[in-house]
Amino acid sequence: MNLTGILPDLTPLLVQALALILSSLIGGAALRVRKHFGVQIGKALQDNLHAALMSGIKAALEDAREAPPDVLIDEAIKHARESVPESFKALKPTVPVLQRLARGKIAEAVRQARE
């Protein structure tokens, strides 16, 4: 059996195998890139939500220093919803989660005010 006689018959098969390997490599690389940037975008949305809650807490504290914590929390959540609607749409945080975050932001704002 002569290799030069078989080569023309094997060439289409070798080309298909090479195309499959390259497609798999490109698909894997694309998936890693998409995952990497998806994580970065998610992190930015989360950071924006936290920043909006903090600015809402600070604004609520300036407007109503003696208000009960629940009022401050509601004002902060309202402010954040208006400030970063894209974060709410993408992250879909529940009200209890938002309340816990805002409560933590109150504590953070108090700590900062004491320093």
C-alpha positions in Angstrom: 0.0 0.0 0.0 1.4 3.3 -1.1 0.9 6.4 1.1 0.6 8.7 -1.9 -2.3 6.6 -3.1 -4.2 6.9 0.2 -3.4 10.5 0.9 -6.0 12.0 -1.5 -8.7 9.8 0.1 -7.6 10.8 3.7 -7.3 14.5 3.0 -11.0 15.4 3.4 -11.1 13.4 6.6 -8.0 15.1 8.0 -9.3 18.5 7.1 -12.6 17.7 8.9 -10.7 16.5 12.0 -8.6 19.6 12.0 -11.7 21.8 11.6 -13.3 20.1 14.5 -10.3 20.5 16.7 -10.0 24.2 15.8 -13.7 24.8 16.3 -13.5 23.2 19.8 -10.5 25.4 20.8 -12.2 28.6 19.5 -15.4 27.7 21.3 -13.6 27.0 24.5 -11.7 30.3 24.3 -14.9 32.2 23.6 -16.6 30.6 26.6 -13.8 31.6 28.9 -13.8 35.2 27.6 -17.6 35.4 28.0 -17.4 34.0 31.5 -14.6 36.4 32.4 -16.4 39.5 31.2 -19.8 38.3 32.6 -18.2 38.1 36.0 -16.7 41.6 35.6 -20.1 43.0 34.5 -21.8 41.3 37.4 -19.2 42.8 39.8 -19.8 46.3 38.4 -23.5 46.0 38.8 -23.1 44.8 42.4 -20.7 47.6 43.2 -23.1 50.1 41.7 -25.9 48.8 43.9 -23.8 48.9 47.0 -22.7 52.5 46.2 -26.3 53.6 45.5 -27.5 52.1 48.8 -24.7 53.9 50.7 -25.4 57.2 49.1 -29.1 56.7 49.8 -28.3 56.0 53.5 -26.1 59.1 53.7 -28.8 61.3 52.1 -31.5 59.8 54.4 -29.3 60.5 57.4 -28.8 64.1 56.4 -32.5 64.6 55.8 -33.8 62.8 58.8 -31.1 62.1 61.4 -33.6 61.0 64.1 -35.7 58.7 61.7 -36.1 55.1 62.7 -33.8 52.6 60.9 -36.7 51.2 58.9 -37.4 54.6 57.4 -33.7 55.1 56.5 -33.6 51.7 54.9 -36.7 52.3 52.9 -35.4 55.6 51.7 -32.0 54.0 50.8 -33.7 51.3 48.8 -35.9 53.8 47.0 -32.8 55.9 46.1 -30.9 52.9 44.9 -33.9 51.7 42.7 -34.0 55.1 41.1 -30.2 55.5 40.8 -29.2 52.1 39.4 -32.3 50.5 37.8 -30.0 48.4 35.6 -28.5 46.7 38.6 -31.9 45.9 40.0 -33.0 44.5 36.6 -29.9 42.3 36.2 -29.3 41.2 39.8 -33.0 40.9 40.9 -32.2 41.4 44.7 -35.1 40.5 47.0 -36.4 43.0 49.5 -34.9 41.1 52.6 -31.5 41.1 50.9 -31.8 44.8 50.2 -32.8 45.5 53.7 -29.8 43.6 55.1 -27.5 45.4 52.8 -29.0 48.8 53.7 -28.8 47.9 57.4 -25.1 47.2 56.9 -24.7 50.5 55.1 -26.2 52.3 58.1 -23.6 50.7 60.4 -20.8 51.6 57.9 -22.0 55.2 57.7 -22.1 55.5 61.5 -18.6 54.1 61.8 -17.4 56.6 59.1 -19.1 59.5 60.9 -17.3 58.5 64.2 -13.8 58.4 62.6 
